[in-house]
Amino acid sequence: MAAISTLFLFFIIFLVSLLIILALIVRPRSVKIPIKSRHVFITGGSSGIGLALAHRAVAEGARVSILARSTEKLDEARRSIQLATCVGVATFSADVRDFDAVSKAVDESGPIDVLIVNQGVFIGKELEKQSHEEVKFMIDVNLVGSFNVIMAALPAMKAREGRGPASISLVSSQAGQAGIYGYTAYSASKFGLQGLAQALQQEVISDDIHVTLLFPPDTDTPGYEEEQKKRPELTSIIAASSGSMKTKEVAKICLDGIKAGKFTVTCHYIGFLLSIASAGMSPQGSFWVAFIEVMFGGLTRLVSLVVQSQWYKTIEKWSTTKKGIRS
Ligand SMILES: NC(=O)c1ccc[n+]([C@@H]2O[C@H](COP(=O)([O-])OP(=O)(O)OC[C@H]3O[C@@H](n4cnc5c(N)ncnc54)[C@H](OP(=O)(O)O)[C@@H]3O)[C@@H](O)[C@H]2O)c1
C-alpha cells in the first residue's frame, strides 16, 4: 500500500513538473489578436468559409476587405453582409495566381492587421485520372497563390507601428493533416501550407505577427457541394468517418482561434486528434495543449494507426468488389 502511495506521489510530482517545464518553454507565447476596429483582409471571401468569416468579422466590428475573382459573387457577398449587418465591406477582384493584381488590391485596401488566406480549389480524383492542368491548378491557387497573397501583404504588415499584434492565417484542410484517397494534389497543396506557416512564424514573430493554420473538416459550402458531385466514391466513404460541419460553425471556431493567436486551429475532436498525431515541429503556445501532446502523443498515434487500418480495409474491400464486378 505504501509503495502504491509513493508511486502515485512520484507520478503527481512528474505531472506537475512537466506542466511547469512546459509553461516555461512553450513558444511563441499566445497573444490575443483584437478584431474590433481592425482591418481584416480575406481572400476567397465571396463564398463559403471565407464569406462566413467576413460576416463574423464585420459583426465583431472589424473593417473587412474581401478578394476573389468573380465580381458578381463579390457584389452578392457585399450585399448579403450589408443586409445582415448594415455595414459595407471593400471588395477586390483578382486572381491569387496573379501577383501584380493581388499586390494592387492589397495596396488599395490599406494596412492589414489580420490577413486570412482562405481561397482554395479542390478537384477530388485519383491521380491517374487527373490531368496535369488540374494538378497545377490546385497547386497554383492553393499554395503558390497563398505565397502571392502573403508576399504582397507582408512588407506593409511588418512596417506597421503601434497597431498591436497582427495575424497571418492560412486555411488548410483535414486533407492537409492526413493524405486522403482521391486528394493527392489537393493534400499536397495543403501540406505545403504547413511548411510555409512553420517557417514564416519564425520569420515574423519579432514583428509581433502571429501565424495560424486552420484545419476545417468537410464543410457545407458551395465549393464542397460542387466537389461532392464528382469526388471518387472512396473519398466520400473515407471522409464520412470525420463528418461534415456547417459553414457558420467552422467560421466561428476559426475566427476564435485566430483571435486567440493559436498556431493550429481544428474544428472538432477528430481534427484535434489529427493535430496531436501530426504535431511534429509545430509551434505550440498553450502549455495545456503541449501537455496533452506530450502525454497522449503515443496514444493518438495508436488511434491514427487504427483509422489508417480501417481506411486500407475499406480500399481493399472496395477494389475486390470492383474486380469481382469486372470479371
Ligand atoms: N468546404 C470544405 O469542405 C473545406 C474543407 C476543408 C478546407 N477547405 C478550404 O477552405 C477554403 C474555402 O473553401 P470553401 O469550401 O469555402 O470554397 P468555396 O465555397 O468554393 O469558395 C472559394 C472562394 O475562393 C475564391 N477563389 C477560388 N479561386 C480563386 C483564385 N484563383 N483567386 C482568388 N480567389 C479565388 C472563390 O471565388 P472566385 O471563384 O470568384 O474566385 C471563393 O470566394 C479553401 O481553402 C478550401 O480548401 C474547405
The ligand as an SDF file (V2000), in Angstrom:
LIG
                    3D

 48 52  0  0  0  0  0  0  0  0999 V2000
  -15.6400   23.1770  -47.8170 N   0  0  0  0  0  0  0  0  0  0  0  0
  -14.8850   22.2150  -47.3170 C   0  0  0  0  0  0  0  0  0  0  0  0
  -15.3380   21.0750  -47.1320 O   0  0  0  0  0  0  0  0  0  0  0  0
  -13.4540   22.5090  -46.9400 C   0  0  0  0  0  0  0  0  0  0  0  0
  -12.8170   21.6150  -46.0850 C   0  0  0  0  0  0  0  0  0  0  0  0
  -11.5070   21.8830  -45.7050 C   0  0  0  0  0  0  0  0  0  0  0  0
  -10.8550   23.0030  -46.1690 C   0  0  0  0  0  0  0  0  0  0  0  0
  -11.4930   23.8520  -47.0170 N   0  0  0  0  0  0  0  0  0  0  0  0
  -10.7600   25.0210  -47.5040 C   0  0  0  0  0  0  0  0  0  0  0  0
  -11.4660   26.1770  -47.1280 O   0  0  0  0  0  0  0  0  0  0  0  0
  -11.2340   27.2010  -48.0860 C   0  0  0  0  0  0  0  0  0  0  0  0
  -12.5630   27.7570  -48.5570 C   0  0  0  0  0  0  0  0  0  0  0  0
  -13.2940   26.7050  -49.1510 O   0  0  0  0  0  0  0  0  0  0  0  0
  -14.8420   26.8000  -49.4560 P   0  0  0  0  0  0  0  0  0  0  0  0
  -15.3830   25.4490  -49.3230 O   0  0  0  0  0  0  0  0  0  0  0  0
  -15.4310   27.9060  -48.6760 O   0  0  0  0  0  0  0  0  0  0  0  0
  -14.7840   27.1520  -51.0290 O   0  0  0  0  0  0  0  0  0  0  0  0
  -15.8010   27.9180  -51.9910 P   0  0  0  0  0  0  0  0  0  0  0  0
  -17.1680   27.9690  -51.4400 O   0  0  0  0  0  0  0  0  0  0  0  0
  -15.5960   27.2940  -53.3340 O   0  0  0  0  0  0  0  0  0  0  0  0
  -15.1610   29.3830  -52.0250 O   0  0  0  0  0  0  0  0  0  0  0  0
  -13.8780   29.5640  -52.5630 C   0  0  0  0  0  0  0  0  0  0  0  0
  -13.5350   31.0320  -52.5780 C   0  0  0  0  0  0  0  0  0  0  0  0
  -12.2240   31.1870  -53.1280 O   0  0  0  0  0  0  0  0  0  0  0  0
  -12.2910   32.0810  -54.2550 C   0  0  0  0  0  0  0  0  0  0  0  0
  -11.2650   31.6790  -55.2160 N   0  0  0  0  0  0  0  0  0  0  0  0
  -11.1420   30.4850  -55.8490 C   0  0  0  0  0  0  0  0  0  0  0  0
  -10.1020   30.5250  -56.6830 N   0  0  0  0  0  0  0  0  0  0  0  0
   -9.5530   31.7580  -56.5770 C   0  0  0  0  0  0  0  0  0  0  0  0
   -8.4680   32.3940  -57.2020 C   0  0  0  0  0  0  0  0  0  0  0  0
   -7.7310   31.7810  -58.1210 N   0  0  0  0  0  0  0  0  0  0  0  0
   -8.1710   33.6770  -56.8640 N   0  0  0  0  0  0  0  0  0  0  0  0
   -8.9260   34.3250  -55.9380 C   0  0  0  0  0  0  0  0  0  0  0  0
   -9.9680   33.7690  -55.3110 N   0  0  0  0  0  0  0  0  0  0  0  0
  -10.2860   32.5020  -55.6400 C   0  0  0  0  0  0  0  0  0  0  0  0
  -13.7190   31.9000  -54.7890 C   0  0  0  0  0  0  0  0  0  0  0  0
  -14.1860   32.9870  -55.5540 O   0  0  0  0  0  0  0  0  0  0  0  0
  -13.9960   33.0380  -57.1750 P   0  0  0  0  0  0  0  0  0  0  0  0
  -14.2950   31.6720  -57.6830 O   0  0  0  0  0  0  0  0  0  0  0  0
  -14.9190   34.0960  -57.6350 O   0  0  0  0  0  0  0  0  0  0  0  0
  -12.5680   33.4070  -57.3740 O   0  0  0  0  0  0  0  0  0  0  0  0
  -14.4670   31.8300  -53.4660 C   0  0  0  0  0  0  0  0  0  0  0  0
  -14.6290   33.1250  -52.9240 O   0  0  0  0  0  0  0  0  0  0  0  0
  -10.3920   26.5780  -49.1850 C   0  0  0  0  0  0  0  0  0  0  0  0
   -9.0460   26.8770  -48.9790 O   0  0  0  0  0  0  0  0  0  0  0  0
  -10.6290   25.0970  -49.0100 C   0  0  0  0  0  0  0  0  0  0  0  0
   -9.5360   24.3330  -49.4910 O   0  0  0  0  0  0  0  0  0  0  0  0
  -12.7860   23.6350  -47.4120 C   0  0  0  0  0  0  0  0  0  0  0  0
  1  2  1  0
  2  3  2  0
  2  4  1  0
  4  5  1  0
  4 48  2  0
  5  6  2  0
  6  7  1  0
  7  8  2  0
  8  9  1  0
  8 48  1  0
  9 10  1  0
  9 46  1  0
 10 11  1  0
 11 12  1  0
 11 44  1  0
 12 13  1  0
 13 14  1  0
 14 15  2  0
 14 16  1  0
 14 17  1  0
 17 18  1  0
 18 19  2  0
 18 20  1  0
 18 21  1  0
 21 22  1  0
 22 23  1  0
 23 24  1  0
 23 42  1  0
 24 25  1  0
 25 26  1  0
 25 36  1  0
 26 27  1  0
 26 35  1  0
 27 28  2  0
 28 29  1  0
 29 30  1  0
 29 35  2  0
 30 31  1  0
 30 32  2  0
 32 33  1  0
 33 34  2  0
 34 35  1  0
 36 37  1  0
 36 42  1  0
 37 38  1  0
 38 39  2  0
 38 40  1  0
 38 41  1  0
 42 43  1  0
 44 45  1  0
 44 46  1  0
 46 47  1  0
M  CHG  2   8   1  16  -1
M  END
$$$$
